[in-house]
Amino acid sequence: MGRSIPFVFLKPSPSPYAPVLYAQRMLVERMPRRECVLFLEHIPTYTAGRRVRGDPDGLAERAKALGAEYYEIQRGGQVTFHGPGQLVGYPIINLKEQGISVRDYVRKLQHLLIAAIQNFDIKSHTGACNETGVWVEDRKVAAIGVHVSRYITSHGFALNCNPDLSWYNHIIPCGITDKSVTSLTVERQRSDPRAPPITTHDSLPHVIEAFSDTFNVNLVNGNDEHDELSSFLEQTMASQPK
Amino acid sequence: MPVIVGRFAAAFRALPTRSFGIRQFSIARILLERKYTSDHEWVTLSADGKIATIGITDFAQNALGDVVFAEIPSVGKQVKQSDPIGAVESVKAASDIYAPLSGTIVESNESLKGEPQLLNSSPYEKGWYAKIEISTKTEYDALLDETAYNAIAN
């Protein structure tokens, strides 16, 4: 196993969007060393990637009416949803150090998600027709949207464990009109409707293991309150400029 | 045939004879050598040293994968060397593009809006990214030459 990288699961969960966005920016700025991975859930939030500016569909207004927030951000990809029941991962890593191209990085993210999902006996695959993400048949179970700034990554992936999928009814997720969105729980309950839901906490250990294997690193738990990463995050999010 | 010496030599020899007829020793037609940054961007300078054309290298486009979207800078924008000025998106990853030189954006490649894949298929020609009007050549002179760039782009 290669080098050790700390991860934290942000608490309390779910986390609001803006402080975590700010924290990511600060984490990117303190690189090129000190890689880390943030795992979390967000409060209901719609986000739009770089291609979408000026809120062409009036999503901000509709989001507010629904009790969600809306942000236009620097990642790739189009519009998506984050919310409770969805495991979000933000790896802040140095692609140059790792010797990985942008293209390979995205491939690895897809690969690790597929491996993690397999632990639940759910078969998933990368998108057909060059559609990035992870799919169970033609239903999208995980989305990817990354920002690369001088080889440093931010944003990342979102795996639907047991979110309320009706939130997706209000958007065209990732600009794809003819495919649907799903979750690990929905997929499990296809074969057994009485099976218990698969939560973010059920998924997290598998995602951590798959991440470590795929990137050949040792992800270590930085949730200890004395840990440098946890302290940095706590201070950063508390000091976010309003 | 005049003997061409100096830093223009390589660029000059590379010019196809046919399009010039007899090779004219005409300064207006000579492009200074292409230079590079460690962010995998290239720069060529107009002969009068005033307008820099910039883009991403073949190494960069290959590392990115199929480009689906290019965010180009606004004309008139003042930029300092190393400022982020836009991005190129592939496989849901938006990678920042940086100003290799300080100056003013005088043109952005609008073709990239409809055909972002030009960055992959023709990174040094049709896929040029923007043109910057610069005030001095000092920054350009300090950029990597082809040999130095090839050493880092492995």
Interface residues (C-beta under 8 A of the other chain):
Chain A: G49 R50 R51 Q74 R75 G76 G77 S101 V102 R103 Y105 V106 N130 T132 G133 A143 I144 G145 V146 H147 V148 S149 R150
Chain B: D39 N62 A63 L64 G65 D66 F69 E71 P84 A87 E89 S90 V91 K92 A93 A94 S95 D96 Y98
